[in-house]
Amino acid sequence: MSISKKLLFTLCAGVVVIGLVGCKQEGPAERAGKTIDEAVEKTGEQIEKAAEKIKESAK
Protein backbone atom coordinates (compact mmCIF):
# COMPACT_ATOMS: atom_id res chain seq x y z
CA MET A 1 0.00 0.00 0.00
CA SER A 2 1.43 3.38 -0.98
CA ILE A 3 1.90 6.21 1.46
CA SER A 4 -0.90 8.26 -0.11
CA LYS A 5 -3.36 5.36 0.27
CA LYS A 6 -2.32 4.88 3.91
CA LEU A 7 -2.76 8.60 4.54
CA LEU A 8 -6.18 8.61 2.88
CA PHE A 9 -7.25 5.54 4.89
CA THR A 10 -6.07 7.14 8.14
CA LEU A 11 -7.87 10.38 7.32
CA CYS A 12 -11.12 8.55 6.53
CA ALA A 13 -10.87 6.49 9.70
CA GLY A 14 -10.34 9.67 11.70
CA VAL A 15 -13.42 11.29 10.19
CA VAL A 16 -15.51 8.22 11.06
CA VAL A 17 -14.26 8.20 14.65
CA ILE A 18 -14.96 11.92 15.08
CA GLY A 19 -18.43 11.42 13.63
CA LEU A 20 -19.22 8.60 16.03
CA VAL A 21 -18.00 10.57 19.03
CA GLY A 22 -20.27 13.45 18.01
CA CYS A 23 -23.31 11.15 18.16
CA LYS A 24 -23.18 10.59 21.90
CA GLN A 25 -26.19 11.39 24.06
CA GLU A 26 -26.73 15.01 24.93
CA GLY A 27 -25.86 16.12 28.41
CA PRO A 28 -27.50 18.63 30.72
CA ALA A 29 -25.79 21.61 29.05
CA GLU A 30 -27.14 20.65 25.64
CA ARG A 31 -30.65 20.17 27.03
CA ALA A 32 -30.47 23.53 28.81
CA GLY A 33 -29.27 25.17 25.61
CA LYS A 34 -32.20 23.71 23.67
CA THR A 35 -34.63 24.94 26.32
CA ILE A 36 -33.14 28.43 26.16
CA ASP A 37 -33.27 28.42 22.36
CA GLU A 38 -36.93 27.43 22.41
CA ALA A 39 -37.76 30.12 24.96
CA VAL A 40 -35.98 32.79 22.92
CA GLU A 41 -37.78 31.66 19.77
CA LYS A 42 -41.20 31.78 21.47
CA THR A 43 -40.42 35.21 22.90
CA GLY A 44 -39.42 36.46 19.46
CA GLU A 45 -42.69 35.17 18.01
CA GLN A 46 -44.67 36.95 20.72
CA ILE A 47 -42.79 40.20 20.05
CA GLU A 48 -43.56 39.90 16.34
CA LYS A 49 -47.26 39.34 17.09
CA ALA A 50 -47.30 42.37 19.38
CA ALA A 51 -45.58 44.49 16.74
CA GLU A 52 -48.19 43.44 14.16
CA LYS A 53 -51.01 44.40 16.55
CA ILE A 54 -49.39 47.78 17.14
CA LYS A 55 -49.06 48.36 13.39
CA GLU A 56 -52.71 47.41 12.82
CA SER A 57 -53.95 49.68 15.60
CA ALA A 58 -51.85 52.59 14.33
CA LYS A 59 -53.62 52.56 10.93
Phi and psi restraints in degrees (range 20) as a CNS / XPLOR table:
assign (resid 1 and name C) (resid 2 and name N)
       (resid 2 and name CA) (resid 2 and name C) 1.0 -75.7 20.0 2
assign (resid 2 and name N) (resid 2 and name CA)
       (resid 2 and name C) (resid 3 and name N) 1.0 165.5 20.0 2
assign (resid 2 and name C) (resid 3 and name N)
       (resid 3 and name CA) (resid 3 and name C) 1.0 -62.7 20.0 2
assign (resid 3 and name N) (resid 3 and name CA)
       (resid 3 and name C) (resid 4 and name N) 1.0 -39.5 20.0 2
assign (resid 3 and name C) (resid 4 and name N)
       (resid 4 and name CA) (resid 4 and name C) 1.0 -66.0 20.0 2
assign (resid 4 and name N) (resid 4 and name CA)
       (resid 4 and name C) (resid 5 and name N) 1.0 -35.8 20.0 2
assign (resid 4 and name C) (resid 5 and name N)
       (resid 5 and name CA) (resid 5 and name C) 1.0 -68.8 20.0 2
assign (resid 5 and name N) (resid 5 and name CA)
       (resid 5 and name C) (resid 6 and name N) 1.0 -39.5 20.0 2
assign (resid 5 and name C) (resid 6 and name N)
       (resid 6 and name CA) (resid 6 and name C) 1.0 -64.1 20.0 2
assign (resid 6 and name N) (resid 6 and name CA)
       (resid 6 and name C) (resid 7 and name N) 1.0 -42.2 20.0 2
assign (resid 6 and name C) (resid 7 and name N)
       (resid 7 and name CA) (resid 7 and name C) 1.0 -64.4 20.0 2
assign (resid 7 and name N) (resid 7 and name CA)
       (resid 7 and name C) (resid 8 and name N) 1.0 -43.6 20.0 2
assign (resid 7 and name C) (resid 8 and name N)
       (resid 8 and name CA) (resid 8 and name C) 1.0 -62.8 20.0 2
assign (resid 8 and name N) (resid 8 and name CA)
       (resid 8 and name C) (resid 9 and name N) 1.0 -43.5 20.0 2
assign (resid 8 and name C) (resid 9 and name N)
       (resid 9 and name CA) (resid 9 and name C) 1.0 -60.9 20.0 2
assign (resid 9 and name N) (resid 9 and name CA)
       (resid 9 and name C) (resid 10 and name N) 1.0 -44.9 20.0 2
assign (resid 9 and name C) (resid 10 and name N)
       (resid 10 and name CA) (resid 10 and name C) 1.0 -63.6 20.0 2
assign (resid 10 and name N) (resid 10 and name CA)
       (resid 10 and name C) (resid 11 and name N) 1.0 -41.8 20.0 2
assign (resid 10 and name C) (resid 11 and name N)
       (resid 11 and name CA) (resid 11 and name C) 1.0 -63.3 20.0 2
assign (resid 11 and name N) (resid 11 and name CA)
       (resid 11 and name C) (resid 12 and name N) 1.0 -45.6 20.0 2
assign (resid 11 and name C) (resid 12 and name N)
       (resid 12 and name CA) (resid 12 and name C) 1.0 -62.8 20.0 2
assign (resid 12 and name N) (resid 12 and name CA)
       (resid 12 and name C) (resid 13 and name N) 1.0 -42.2 20.0 2
assign (resid 12 and name C) (resid 13 and name N)
       (resid 13 and name CA) (resid 13 and name C) 1.0 -63.1 20.0 2
assign (resid 13 and name N) (resid 13 and name CA)
       (resid 13 and name C) (resid 14 and name N) 1.0 -39.5 20.0 2
assign (resid 13 and name C) (resid 14 and name N)
       (resid 14 and name CA) (resid 14 and name C) 1.0 -63.5 20.0 2
assign (resid 14 and name N) (resid 14 and name CA)
       (resid 14 and name C) (resid 15 and name N) 1.0 -41.1 20.0 2
assign (resid 14 and name C) (resid 15 and name N)
       (resid 15 and name CA) (resid 15 and name C) 1.0 -64.0 20.0 2
assign (resid 15 and name N) (resid 15 and name CA)
       (resid 15 and name C) (resid 16 and name N) 1.0 -41.4 20.0 2
assign (resid 15 and name C) (resid 16 and name N)
       (resid 16 and name CA) (resid 16 and name C) 1.0 -63.6 20.0 2
assign (resid 16 and name N) (resid 16 and name CA)
       (resid 16 and name C) (resid 17 and name N) 1.0 -43.9 20.0 2
assign (resid 16 and name C) (resid 17 and name N)
       (resid 17 and name CA) (resid 17 and name C) 1.0 -63.3 20.0 2
assign (resid 17 and name N) (resid 17 and name CA)
       (resid 17 and name C) (resid 18 and name N) 1.0 -44.5 20.0 2
assign (resid 17 and name C) (resid 18 and name N)
       (resid 18 and name CA) (resid 18 and name C) 1.0 -63.3 20.0 2
assign (resid 18 and name N) (resid 18 and name CA)
       (resid 18 and name C) (resid 19 and name N) 1.0 -40.1 20.0 2
assign (resid 18 and name C) (resid 19 and name N)
       (resid 19 and name CA) (resid 19 and name C) 1.0 -63.0 20.0 2
assign (resid 19 and name N) (resid 19 and name CA)
       (resid 19 and name C) (resid 20 and name N) 1.0 -40.6 20.0 2
assign (resid 19 and name C) (resid 20 and name N)
       (resid 20 and name CA) (resid 20 and name C) 1.0 -69.4 20.0 2
assign (resid 20 and name N) (resid 20 and name CA)
       (resid 20 and name C) (resid 21 and name N) 1.0 -36.2 20.0 2
assign (resid 20 and name C) (resid 21 and name N)
       (resid 21 and name CA) (resid 21 and name C) 1.0 -66.1 20.0 2
assign (resid 21 and name N) (resid 21 and name CA)
       (resid 21 and name C) (resid 22 and name N) 1.0 -35.4 20.0 2
assign (resid 21 and name C) (resid 22 and name N)
       (resid 22 and name CA) (resid 22 and name C) 1.0 -70.1 20.0 2
assign (resid 22 and name N) (resid 22 and name CA)
       (resid 22 and name C) (resid 23 and name N) 1.0 -12.7 20.0 2
assign (resid 22 and name C) (resid 23 and name N)
       (resid 23 and name CA) (resid 23 and name C) 1.0 -92.3 20.0 2
assign (resid 23 and name N) (resid 23 and name CA)
       (resid 23 and name C) (resid 24 and name N) 1.0 9.2 20.0 2
assign (resid 23 and name C) (resid 24 and name N)
       (resid 24 and name CA) (resid 24 and name C) 1.0 -67.3 20.0 2
assign (resid 24 and name N) (resid 24 and name CA)
       (resid 24 and name C) (resid 25 and name N) 1.0 165.3 20.0 2
assign (resid 24 and name C) (resid 25 and name N)
       (resid 25 and name CA) (resid 25 and name C) 1.0 -65.3 20.0 2
assign (resid 25 and name N) (resid 25 and name CA)
       (resid 25 and name C) (resid 26 and name N) 1.0 148.4 20.0 2
assign (resid 25 and name C) (resid 26 and name N)
       (resid 26 and name CA) (resid 26 and name C) 1.0 -76.4 20.0 2
assign (resid 26 and name N) (resid 26 and name CA)
       (resid 26 and name C) (resid 27 and name N) 1.0 145.3 20.0 2
assign (resid 26 and name C) (resid 27 and name N)
       (resid 27 and name CA) (resid 27 and name C) 1.0 -95.9 20.0 2
assign (resid 27 and name N) (resid 27 and name CA)
       (resid 27 and name C) (resid 28 and name N) 1.0 -172.1 20.0 2
assign (resid 27 and name C) (resid 28 and name N)
       (resid 28 and name CA) (resid 28 and name C) 1.0 -64.2 20.0 2
assign (resid 28 and name N) (resid 28 and name CA)
       (resid 28 and name C) (resid 29 and name N) 1.0 -32.7 20.0 2
assign (resid 28 and name C) (resid 29 and name N)
       (resid 29 and name CA) (resid 29 and name C) 1.0 -67.7 20.0 2
assign (resid 29 and name N) (resid 29 and name CA)
       (resid 29 and name C) (resid 30 and name N) 1.0 -39.9 20.0 2
assign (resid 29 and name C) (resid 30 and name N)
       (resid 30 and name CA) (resid 30 and name C) 1.0 -66.5 20.0 2
assign (resid 30 and name N) (resid 30 and name CA)
       (resid 30 and name C) (resid 31 and name N) 1.0 -41.4 20.0 2
assign (resid 30 and name C) (resid 31 and name N)
       (resid 31 and name CA) (resid 31 and name C) 1.0 -64.3 20.0 2
assign (resid 31 and name N) (resid 31 and name CA)
       (resid 31 and name C) (resid 32 and name N) 1.0 -42.3 20.0 2
assign (resid 31 and name C) (resid 32 and name N)
       (resid 32 and name CA) (resid 32 and name C) 1.0 -63.8 20.0 2
assign (resid 32 and name N) (resid 32 and name CA)
       (resid 32 and name C) (resid 33 and name N) 1.0 -40.2 20.0 2
assign (resid 32 and name C) (resid 33 and name N)
       (resid 33 and name CA) (resid 33 and name C) 1.0 -62.3 20.0 2
assign (resid 33 and name N) (resid 33 and name CA)
       (resid 33 and name C) (resid 34 and name N) 1.0 -41.6 20.0 2
assign (resid 33 and name C) (resid 34 and name N)
       (resid 34 and name CA) (resid 34 and name C) 1.0 -63.5 20.0 2
assign (resid 34 and name N) (resid 34 and name CA)
       (resid 34 and name C) (resid 35 and name N) 1.0 -42.2 20.0 2
assign (resid 34 and name C) (resid 35 and name N)
       (resid 35 and name CA) (resid 35 and name C) 1.0 -61.9 20.0 2
assign (resid 35 and name N) (resid 35 and name CA)
       (resid 35 and name C) (resid 36 and name N) 1.0 -42.8 20.0 2
assign (resid 35 and name C) (resid 36 and name N)
       (resid 36 and name CA) (resid 36 and name C) 1.0 -64.8 20.0 2
assign (resid 36 and name N) (resid 36 and name CA)
       (resid 36 and name C) (resid 37 and name N) 1.0 -43.2 20.0 2
assign (resid 36 and name C) (resid 37 and name N)
       (resid 37 and name CA) (resid 37 and name C) 1.0 -59.9 20.0 2
assign (resid 37 and name N) (resid 37 and name CA)
       (resid 37 and name C) (resid 38 and name N) 1.0 -43.3 20.0 2
assign (resid 37 and name C) (resid 38 and name N)
       (resid 38 and name CA) (resid 38 and name C) 1.0 -64.4 20.0 2
assign (resid 38 and name N) (resid 38 and name CA)
       (resid 38 and name C) (resid 39 and name N) 1.0 -41.4 20.0 2
assign (resid 38 and name C) (resid 39 and name N)
       (resid 39 and name CA) (resid 39 and name C) 1.0 -63.8 20.0 2
assign (resid 39 and name N) (resid 39 and name CA)
       (resid 39 and name C) (resid 40 and name N) 1.0 -42.6 20.0 2
assign (resid 39 and name C) (resid 40 and name N)
       (resid 40 and name CA) (resid 40 and name C) 1.0 -64.9 20.0 2
assign (resid 40 and name N) (resid 40 and name CA)
       (resid 40 and name C) (resid 41 and name N) 1.0 -40.6 20.0 2
assign (resid 40 and name C) (resid 41 and name N)
       (resid 41 and name CA) (resid 41 and name C) 1.0 -63.4 20.0 2
assign (resid 41 and name N) (resid 41 and name CA)
       (resid 41 and name C) (resid 42 and name N) 1.0 -45.1 20.0 2
assign (resid 41 and name C) (resid 42 and name N)
       (resid 42 and name CA) (resid 42 and name C) 1.0 -63.5 20.0 2
assign (resid 42 and name N) (resid 42 and name CA)
       (resid 42 and name C) (resid 43 and name N) 1.0 -40.6 20.0 2
assign (resid 42 and name C) (resid 43 and name N)
       (resid 43 and name CA) (resid 43 and name C) 1.0 -63.2 20.0 2
assign (resid 43 and name N) (resid 43 and name CA)
       (resid 43 and name C) (resid 44 and name N) 1.0 -43.0 20.0 2
assign (resid 43 and name C) (resid 44 and name N)
       (resid 44 and name CA) (resid 44 and name C) 1.0 -60.7 20.0 2
assign (resid 44 and name N) (resid 44 and name CA)
       (resid 44 and name C) (resid 45 and name N) 1.0 -39.9 20.0 2
assign (resid 44 and name C) (resid 45 and name N)
       (resid 45 and name CA) (resid 45 and name C) 1.0 -64.3 20.0 2
assign (resid 45 and name N) (resid 45 and name CA)
       (resid 45 and name C) (resid 46 and name N) 1.0 -41.6 20.0 2
assign (resid 45 and name C) (resid 46 and name N)
       (resid 46 and name CA) (resid 46 and name C) 1.0 -65.3 20.0 2
assign (resid 46 and name N) (resid 46 and name CA)
       (resid 46 and name C) (resid 47 and name N) 1.0 -38.3 20.0 2
assign (resid 46 and name C) (resid 47 and name N)
       (resid 47 and name CA) (resid 47 and name C) 1.0 -65.1 20.0 2
assign (resid 47 and name N) (resid 47 and name CA)
       (resid 47 and name C) (resid 48 and name N) 1.0 -40.7 20.0 2
assign (resid 47 and name C) (resid 48 and name N)
       (resid 48 and name CA) (resid 48 and name C) 1.0 -63.5 20.0 2
assign (resid 48 and name N) (resid 48 and name CA)
       (resid 48 and name C) (resid 49 and name N) 1.0 -42.2 20.0 2
assign (resid 48 and name C) (resid 49 and name N)
       (resid 49 and name CA) (resid 49 and name C) 1.0 -62.2 20.0 2
assign (resid 49 and name N) (resid 49 and name CA)
       (resid 49 and name C) (resid 50 and name N) 1.0 -42.8 20.0 2
assign (resid 49 and name C) (resid 50 and name N)
       (resid 50 and name CA) (resid 50 and name C) 1.0 -63.9 20.0 2
assign (resid 50 and name N) (resid 50 and name CA)
       (resid 50 and name C) (resid 51 and name N) 1.0 -39.8 20.0 2
assign (resid 50 and name C) (resid 51 and name N)
       (resid 51 and name CA) (resid 51 and name C) 1.0 -64.7 20.0 2
assign (resid 51 and name N) (resid 51 and name CA)
       (resid 51 and name C) (resid 52 and name N) 1.0 -39.7 20.0 2
assign (resid 51 and name C) (resid 52 and name N)
       (resid 52 and name CA) (resid 52 and name C) 1.0 -63.4 20.0 2
assign (resid 52 and name N) (resid 52 and name CA)
       (resid 52 and name C) (resid 53 and name N) 1.0 -41.9 20.0 2
assign (resid 52 and name C) (resid 53 and name N)
       (resid 53 and name CA) (resid 53 and name C) 1.0 -63.4 20.0 2
assign (resid 53 and name N) (resid 53 and name CA)
       (resid 53 and name C) (resid 54 and name N) 1.0 -39.4 20.0 2
assign (resid 53 and name C) (resid 54 and name N)
       (resid 54 and name CA) (resid 54 and name C) 1.0 -65.2 20.0 2
assign (resid 54 and name N) (resid 54 and name CA)
       (resid 54 and name C) (resid 55 and name N) 1.0 -43.3 20.0 2
assign (resid 54 and name C) (resid 55 and name N)
       (resid 55 and name CA) (resid 55 and name C) 1.0 -61.0 20.0 2
assign (resid 55 and name N) (resid 55 and name CA)
       (resid 55 and name C) (resid 56 and name N) 1.0 -42.8 20.0 2
assign (resid 55 and name C) (resid 56 and name N)
       (resid 56 and name CA) (resid 56 and name C) 1.0 -65.7 20.0 2
assign (resid 56 and name N) (resid 56 and name CA)
       (resid 56 and name C) (resid 57 and name N) 1.0 -40.4 20.0 2
assign (resid 56 and name C) (resid 57 and name N)
       (resid 57 and name CA) (resid 57 and name C) 1.0 -74.7 20.0 2
assign (resid 57 and name N) (resid 57 and name CA)
       (resid 57 and name C) (resid 58 and name N) 1.0 -20.8 20.0 2
assign (resid 57 and name C) (resid 58 and name N)
       (resid 58 and name CA) (resid 58 and name C) 1.0 -80.6 20.0 2
assign (resid 58 and name N) (resid 58 and name CA)
       (resid 58 and name C) (resid 59 and name N) 1.0 -12.7 20.0 2
